Amino acid sequence: MSKLFGAFLVLLPLVAGQLNRAAKEDKKLYFGSATDNPEWNDTEYVRILSNTANFGQLTPANSMKWDATEPEPGVFNFTGGDQVVQLAERNGQIMRGHNCVWYNQLPDWVSSGTFTNASLLNIVENHCSTIVNHWRGKIWDVINEPFNDDGTFRETIFFNVTGTAYIPAALRAARAADPHAKLYINDYNLEEAGPKATAMINLVTALKSQGVPVDGIGVQGHLFVGEVPDSLESNLQAFTALGVEVAITELDIRMTLPATEALLEQQKQDYFNVISTCKGVSGCVGVTLWDYTDKFSWVPGAFPGQGAACPWDENLNIKPAFFGILDSWQ
């Protein structure tokens, strides 16, 4: 163990349990983490996750997605999502529903189905209304990742059959199912100025002009060490200028392995910069890590040779990034 990590472990009892508390002191609604049900076999992981001074909000990584919730037409399974909600309720944590409509993790009957415009819109509306009604009073990523990076709409089963009509259909169905839910459109690479961020601005502007309910834009925040875009603040400001709130919904900052002290220090600065940016934008309501520990991070599986993206390491010890987050709120 390096002297650097030894020092962090000595300080751990003094600082652990402050991230959500510090965010709320800065008038944000929460600092939170994604989680996934299979991870709960690790009791120490759950203990840390359940510390509401650190984490005031949870997002289920997989158990509310379409393949988990409606594996067969009209046959719903709420078991995994209910478990996350029950954990959050026991802890007094805010829940973010994730998600209603996404091109990925669809059951075969949806992804390979043959539909008319009307039949698929009916399926979208039924799916969204059913899960939002079942898990009422939540924040919801209703539409997830609708855009390509060049700002065009992603060609999915939904877009190919209905054009963009599935987007207002899903949002209206969610609002009808729960008038008190916060309804978001969520996507990645919205941190950078460019065609994707512009496309999101244009979409939300058009939806609001048509009276379609949309309450927020989710900026995922899957970033690379040393490459936090300078445009992050201006983009968040541009989004909130539309009359919606924003949140950093899936934050992690990966690096090329192996991790070095220099990379970890840069990561600490990057986390500081992202959190400080949210802090400085009044309409940025909160930040969610895409799981808090490298032990369960999605990054190595998605980006071979990269990882160490989270503020806790694989042994559930805090890393310099933890202090970058804490310092940014203070």
C-alpha positions in Angstrom: 0.0 0.0 0.0 1.4 3.4 -0.9 1.8 6.2 1.7 -0.9 8.1 -0.2 -3.5 5.5 0.2 -2.4 4.9 3.8 -3.1 8.5 4.5 -6.6 8.3 3.0 -7.5 5.2 5.0 -6.4 7.0 8.2 -8.6 9.9 7.3 -11.6 7.7 6.3 -13.4 7.7 9.7 -13.2 11.5 9.7 -14.7 12.2 6.3 -16.7 9.2 5.1 -20.4 10.0 5.1 -20.3 13.6 4.0 -20.9 13.8 0.2 -24.8 13.9 0.2 -24.8 16.1 3.4 -22.4 18.5 1.8 -24.5 18.6 -1.5 -27.7 19.4 0.4 -25.9 22.1 2.4 -25.2 23.6 -1.0 -28.9 23.6 -1.8 -28.8 20.6 -4.1 -31.4 17.8 -3.7 -29.1 14.9 -3.5 -25.8 13.2 -4.2 -26.4 9.6 -5.1 -25.3 6.4 -6.7 -26.5 3.8 -9.1 -26.7 0.2 -7.8 -27.6 -3.2 -9.0 -29.4 -6.0 -7.2 -26.7 -8.7 -7.5 -24.2 -6.4 -5.8 -26.2 -6.7 -2.5 -24.5 -10.0 -1.7 -21.6 -7.8 -0.5 -22.7 -6.6 2.9 -20.0 -3.9 3.2 -21.0 -2.5 -0.2 -24.6 -2.2 1.0 -23.5 -0.7 4.3 -21.7 2.1 2.5 -24.5 2.5 -0.1 -27.0 2.9 2.8 -25.1 5.7 4.5 -27.5 8.6 3.7 -24.9 11.2 4.6 -23.0 9.9 1.6 -25.8 8.9 -0.7 -29.2 10.5 -0.7 -30.5 9.0 -3.9 -30.4 5.6 -5.7 -30.8 4.6 -9.4 -31.3 1.0 -10.3 -28.8 0.1 -13.0 -30.8 -2.6 -14.7 -33.9 -3.8 -12.8 -36.3 -1.2 -14.1 -35.3 -1.6 -17.8 -37.8 -3.0 -20.3 -36.3 -6.5 -20.5 -36.6 -6.8 -16.7 -40.0 -5.2 -16.3 -42.0 -6.4 -19.3 -40.3 -9.6 -20.6 -43.5 -10.7 -22.4 -46.2 -8.5 -23.9 -48.4 -7.1 -21.1 -46.7 -9.4 -18.5 -44.9 -7.2 -15.9 -42.3 -8.1 -13.4 -41.6 -5.5 -10.7 -39.5 -7.8 -8.4 -36.0 -6.4 -9.0 -37.2 -2.8 -9.1 -39.3 -3.2 -5.9 -36.2 -4.4 -4.1 -34.3 -1.2 -5.0 -37.2 0.9 -4.0 -37.6 -0.9 -0.7 -33.9 -0.4 0.1 -34.2 3.3 -0.7 -37.3 3.7 1.3 -35.7 2.0 4.3 -32.8 4.4 4.0 -34.9 7.5 3.3 -33.2 7.9 -0.1 -34.7 9.5 -3.3 -35.4 7.1 -6.1 -34.6 7.7 -9.8 -36.5 5.4 -12.2 -34.3 4.2 -15.0 -35.7 3.9 -17.6 -39.0 3.8 -19.7 -37.8 3.8 -23.3 -34.3 2.9 -24.5 -33.1 1.2 -27.6 -31.0 -1.4 -25.6 -31.9 -4.2 -23.2 -35.3 -4.7 -24.9 -37.0 -8.1 -24.9 -37.0 -9.8 -28.2 -40.8 -9.3 -28.6 -40.1 -5.6 -28.8 -36.7 -5.4 -30.6 -37.7 -8.0 -33.2 -41.4 -7.3 -33.4 -43.4 -6.2 -36.5 -45.5 -3.2 -35.6 -47.6 -0.5 -37.1 -47.2 3.1 -36.0 -50.3 2.9 -33.9 -49.6 -0.5 -32.3 -46.1 0.5 -31.2 -47.2 3.8 -29.8 -49.8 1.9 -27.8 -47.1 -0.5 -26.5 -44.9 2.4 -25.5 -47.7 4.2 -23.7 -48.8 1.1 -21.9 -45.3 0.2 -20.8 -44.5 3.7 -19.6 -47.8 4.3 -17.8 -47.6 0.9 -16.1 -44.1 1.2 -14.6 -44.4 4.9 -13.7 -47.8 4.2 -12.0 -46.3 1.2 -10.1 -43.3 3.3 -8.9 -45.1 6.6 -8.3 -43.5 9.7 -6.9 -40.1 9.1 -8.5 -37.7 11.0 -10.8 -37.9 9.2 -14.2 -35.5 8.8 -17.2 -38.5 8.5 -19.5 -36.5 8.7 -22.7 -32.9 7.4 -22.6 -30.3 8.1 -25.3 -32.4 9.2 -28.3 -29.6 10.8 -30.2 -26.5 9.8 -32.2 -23.4 11.9 -31.5 -23.9 13.9 -34.7 -27.3 15.1 -33.4 -29.5 12.8 -35.6 -32.1 10.6 -34.0 -30.8 7.1 -33.2 -32.4 4.6 -35.6 -34.2 2.3 -33.1 -37.3 0.1 -33.4 -39.1 3.1 -31.9 -37.8 5.7 -34.3 -37.9 3.5 -37.4 -41.6 2.7 -36.9 -42.9 6.0 -35.3 -40.4 8.6 -36.1 -40.1 10.9 -33.1 -43.8 10.3 -32.1 -42.7 7.8 -29.4 -41.0 10.6 -27.4 -44.1 12.7 -26.7 -46.2 9.6 -26.4 -44.0 8.2 -23.6 -43.7 11.5 -21.8 -47.5 12.1 -21.9 -48.2 8.6 -20.7 -45.8 9.0 -17.8 -47.4 12.3 -16.8 -50.8 10.8 -16.9 -49.7 7.9 -14.8 -48.1 10.1 -12.2 -48.7 13.8 -12.2 -46.0 14.3 -9.5 -43.2 12.4 -11.2 -40.2 14.3 -12.6 -39.8 13.4 -16.2 -36.4 13.5 -17.9 -34.7 12.9 -21.2 -31.3 11.4 -20.5 -28.2 11.1 -22.8 -24.4 10.9 -22.8 -21.9 13.3 -24.5 -24.1 16.2 -23.6 -21.2 17.7 -21.7 -19.6 19.0 -25.0 -20.8 21.9 -27.1 -21.8 20.5 -30.5 -24.5 18.8 -32.5 -25.8 16.4 -29.8 -26.3 19.2 -27.2 -27.9 21.3 -29.8 -30.2 18.5 -30.8 -31.3 18.1 -27.2 -32.0 21.8 -26.9 -34.1 21.7 -30.1 -36.0 18.6 -29.0 -36.9 20.0 -25.6 -37.8 23.4 -27.1 -40.1 21.6 -29.6 -41.7 19.4 -26.9 -42.4 22.3 -24.6 -43.9 24.4 -27.4 -46.3 21.5 -28.0 -47.3 21.2 -24.4 -45.5 17.9 -23.9 -44.4 17.4 -20.3 -40.6 17.4 -19.8 -39.1 18.5 -16.5 -35.4 17.8 -16.9 -32.4 16.9 -19.0 -30.1 14.2 -17.7 -26.4 14.7 -18.5 -24.8 11.3 -18.0 -21.2 12.3 -17.4 -19.3 9.2 -18.6 -16.0 11.0 -18.9 -12.2 10.4 -19.4 -9.5 11.6 -17.0 -8.1 15.0 -18.1 -10.8 15.5 -20.7 -13.7 17.2 -18.8 -15.1 19.5 -21.5 -14.8 23.3 -20.9 -18.3 23.7 -22.3 -19.9 21.7 -19.4 -21.1 24.8 -17.5 -22.3 26.7 -20.6 -24.2 23.6 -21.7 -25.9 23.1 -18.3 -26.8 26.8 -18.4 -28.3 26.5 -21.9 -30.4 23.5 -20.8 -31.8 25.2 -17.7 -32.6 28.3 -19.8 -35.2 26.1 -21.5 -37.2 26.1 -18.3 -36.1 22.6 -17.2 -33.8 21.3 -14.4 -30.7 19.3 -15.1 -28.8 16.6 -13.3 -25.6 14.7 -13.7 -27.1 11.3 -13.8 -24.3 8.7 -14.4 -21.0 10.2 -13.4 -17.8 8.2 -13.7 -14.3 9.4 -14.9 -12.3 6.5 -16.3 -8.6 6.2 -17.1 -6.3 4.0 -19.0 -5.0 1.3 -16.6 -2.9 0.9 -14.6 -3.9 3.7 -12.3 -1.0 5.8 -11.1 -0.9 8.5 -8.4 -0.7 11.1 -11.1 -3.8 9.8 -12.8 -5.6 9.6 -9.5 -4.7 13.2 -8.7 -6.0 14.3 -12.1 -9.2 12.3 -11.6 -9.6 14.1 -8.2 -9.4 17.4 -10.0 -11.8 16.3 -12.7 -14.4 15.2 -10.1 -13.9 18.5 -8.4 -14.5 20.4 -11.7 -17.7 18.5 -12.6 -19.2 18.8 -9.1 -18.2 22.5 -8.9 -19.9 23.1 -12.2 -23.2 21.6 -11.0 -22.8 23.6 -7.8 -22.5 26.8 -9.8 -25.6 26.2 -11.9 -28.7 26.8 -9.9 -30.9 24.5 -12.0 -28.5 21.5 -11.5 -30.3 19.6 -8.8 -28.0 16.7 -8.1 -25.3 14.3 -9.1 -25.4 10.5 -9.3 -22.4 8.3 -9.6 -22.8 5.3 -12.0 -22.0 3.1 -9.0 -19.6 4.4 -6.4 -17.0 1.6 -6.5 -14.6 0.2 -9.1 -15.6 -3.2 -7.8 -18.9 -3.0 -9.7 -18.1 -0.4 -12.4 -19.3 -1.1 -15.9 -16.3 0.6 -17.4 -13.8 -2.3 -17.8 -16.4 -4.4 -19.6 -17.3 -1.5 -22.0 -13.8 0.0 -22.5 -11.1 -2.7 -22.4 -7.9 -1.5 -20.8 -9.7 1.3 -19.0 -11.2 1.5 -15.5 -10.6 2.9 -12.0 -13.5 5.3 -12.8 -15.2 5.6 -9.4 -14.4 7.4 -6.1 -14.1 4.1 -4.2 -11.6 1.4 -5.3 -12.3 -2.4 -5.8 -11.7 -2.9 -2.0 -14.3 -0.3 -1.1 -11.7 2.2 0.1 -12.0 5.8 -0.8 -9.7 7.3 -3.5 -8.5 10.9 -4.0 -11.6 11.4 -6.1 -13.7 11.3 -3.0 -11.9 14.4 -1.7 -12.3 16.1 -5.0 -16.1 15.7 -4.6 -16.1 16.7 -1.0 -13.9 19.7 -1.5 -16.1 20.9 -4.4 -19.2 21.1 -2.2 -17.5 22.9 0.6 
